[in-house]
């Protein structure tokens, strides 16, 4: 395979702690705080069961109020309460000095709102990091990220065999494969194991592990 030169970062669950944002939302939002005020962070997946197709936490998986919760979260102050994971900024800067082109690739309900949030959260690296967002469609059954990857490869004249997508969501890994981009699975808290047909995909649990994967040329 070709040398990796380009990195597409999923943001939520890879660069930023969406799980913490969900937890804060459930325990602090006036509509839900009475019910979940005693919820422990480590029990978050008991409230939000992990759908095997998704592979990580999602408000829409709540058995009775999923759509309502997702709407309330996206239209509340808690939408922005997703801190970056440790070492994210330093790692992105180091990878930039090593010559990697870097992009975010997020599917979201409101592209402009998400771009504004990412521009604020990632302000320290906007001199080299390109923000790309796409409007998502039907939950877990749309091709938003796949189409966005195709468009970005063409827009920035990137070779897919020289490109990786770092993502925690399982169905987005299929999107990468479908366009010829190398998938890397990021294991944040509450992510489930890969299905058998994706067991070959490298998994990392930290930015340092990802950096070592790149530097030691261990991308499959």
N, C-alpha and C positions, 0 to 999 in steps of 0.2 A: 504494500500500500504506500501511498504518498506520505510525505512528512506533513504532520498537522500544523496548519498555519492560522486557522480561524476557529473561534470559540463562540458558540451561541449559548448564553446563560438563560435558563428559566429563572425567574426571580423568586416567586413564592415557594418556599421549601428548599431552595438551593442557596440563594443569596440572602434572603430575608426569612424571618421566623414567622410564618403564617400561623403555625400552631399556637404560638403565644397570642397572636392577634385574636384567634378564635376563642381562646380561653378567657382573655380579658373581656371580649364581647359578651360571652355567655354569663360571666360572673358579675359584670358591671352594668350592662345595658338595663335600663329600667323595666323593659318588657320581660326580661328573662332572669334578672338577678335573684329574685326571690326563690325561683325554682332551683337555680344552680349556684347559689352563694356558697354552699359547702363543697362544691365540686373540687376535687384535687386534679392538678394538671396531669398526673400520670394516669388518671381515669378518663381522659378526654375521649378516647376511642370507644368508651362504653356509651357515651352520649351520641357520638358521631361514628357509627359503624363504618369500617373501611370497605368500600366496594372493590372487589377484586380487579375490575377493569381500571379502576383509578389508582389504587395502590397506596393512597395516602388520605389524610383527613380532608373532608369536604362538608360544609354545612348542609348541602343538599341531601346528604345521606341520613339526616335526622328522620326517624321513621314517621313522624306526624307533622312536623313544622319546617321541613327542609327548605322549601321554596320561600316561605315567609322569612325564615332566618337569613337566608342568603340575601334577600332584598333588603332587610333591615340592616344587615352588616354593611352592605355596599353603599348604603345611604346614611351612614352614621360616622361619627368621629373615630370609631374603632377601626375603620377601614385603613387608616394611616398608621395605626399602632403596631407596626411590624418591623422591629429592629433588625438590622443586618446581623448575620451570624459573625462570631469572632473571626478576625483575620481576613475578612472578605476584601476590604479596601487594600490592605497591604498585598494580598495575593494578586488582585487585579493589576495593581501597579507593577508588581514584579513580572507578571506575565507580559505586560506591555513592554517593559524594558527588554524582554527576550524576543520581542518581535511579533507576538501574536496579535491578530486583529480580533477585537472583542465586541460582542453585541448582546443586548438583552432581547429576549423573545417571549413576550407575555400575551396570553389571551385574556381578555377582560370585557366586562359589560360596558365600559365607558372608556374609550381609547384616550381621549384627551385628559380625563381625570387621572388615569393610570400613568400617562406620560408625565404629567405634572408631579405626581407623587414620586416617581422614579427619579426625575430630575432633581428633586429635593433630597431624597435619601442617598443618591449616588453622586451628589454634587462634586465630591472630591476627585472623581475620575471621568468627568464628562469631557475632559480635553481629549480623551482617546476612546471612550466607551460610547458606542452608538445605541441609542434607545429605539427599539422597535416593539410596537404593540399591535395586536390585531383583535378585532371584535370577535368574541366567541359566539358559537351558535348553540344548537341543542346539546345539552349536557352529555358528555362522553360519547357523542355520536356525530360530531361535526369534524370537518377537516381543516379547521381554522389554522392550526399550527403547521400542518403539512403544506397548505397553500402559502402561508407566510414564509416558510423556509424556502419554497420554490422561488417565490418572488424576490427574497433577499439574495439568494444565490445569483439570480440574474441581475438584480439591481447593482450589486457590489462586485459582480464578475468574479465569483468565488467558485473554486473547484470543490464539489461535494466530498470527494475523497480526501481533501485536505482540511475537512471541517468536522467539528464535533458539536453535538447538542448535549448539554448537561441538564438533566431533568429528573425530577422525582416521580412524576406521574407515568404510569405504565403505558397508557394509550399514546402519550407523546413520544415514547420510544419507538413505537411502530411508525409514527409519522416520520421520524428521522430515517429509519430504515427504508421507507418507501421512496424517499427522495435521494437516497445514496449517501446520507450523512451518517457519521459514526455516532451511535448513542452511548452516553455514559450515564449510569443511574446514580443519583445522589440519595443516600439513605439518611434522611432526617428522622427525628423521632416519629414513631407511629407508622412509618412506611412498612408495607407488607412485602413478602418475598416475591421475586420474579416468577412468572409462570414458566413451565418447563421449556417452552420454545424460545424464551429469552434468557435462559441461564448463562449463555455465552457472553452476555453484556457485562463489561467491567462495572463494579460498584465501588463507590467511595463514601466515606463517612465524615470527611473533613476537607477543607480547602487544601491542607497540606498533602493529604493522600492523593487528591486530584493532581496537584503540582508534580508529585513524584511519578504519577502515572504518565504524565506528559514528558517529563524530563528523561524518563527511562524508556521511552518509546514502547509502552506496553498497551497501546490502543489496538484493539482487534479490528 
